[in-house]
Amino acid sequence: MNLVELTETPLAALPLGALREHLRLSSGFGDDGVRDALLAGFLRAAAAAVEARTAKALLARDFALTLSAWSTPEAQPLPLAPVTAVHAVTVTAADGAEAPLPAALWALRPDAQRPALVGRAGALPPIPPGGGVRIAFRAGLAEAWGGLPPDLAHAVLMLAAHYHDWREDTGLAAGCMPFGVTALIERFRPLRLGAGGPA
């Protein structure tokens, strides 16, 4: 399985001003452009970390998921939520020939935690031996930063500020995330039923 982001969140959509205020940084100096590029990098990294922990796409953009086999014959879970549209499903034969899978054969099953591509006739069409399938879809909680749930938006700011303040540190534990951030994103994390807690 391979997930690729097809469209990057544009720089104008990132809350650079909010992060500057959060960090209490002044502006109007000659190095603002350099500093803004650095802050944008921290915001992108923080957003990616929050998305990885929650399996939620924050700002809407396009993705492509490539598979060599369906997860189950009836449904293929999609790795991000919420999915707002499936643009196309393309099957690749072993010789590399590509063909679109007609939309009459599949449908999006929306879900806030675990959206999936399902077969309209009860099963998804088989993938050719040695071939694969590519699912192009759009996912995101909001089209603009102001549309995000406030706790998720604040979690990204807090984590970006943490990355800024500790940018020289190399001794933090793997997967380290400040407690305030984990508390803010906890309710968005996918639940693993029967496992006793968040995935």
ABEGO torsion letter per residue (X at the ends): XBBBBABBBBAAABBAAAAAAAAGBBBGBAAAAAAAAAAAAAAAAAAAAAAAAAGBBBBBBBBBBBBABBABAABBBBABOBBABBABBBBBBAAGBBBBBBAAABBBBBBAABBBBBBAAGBBBBBBBGBBBBBBBBBEABABAAABBAAAAAAAAAAAAAAAAAAABAABBBGBBBAAAAAAAAAABBBBBGAGEBX
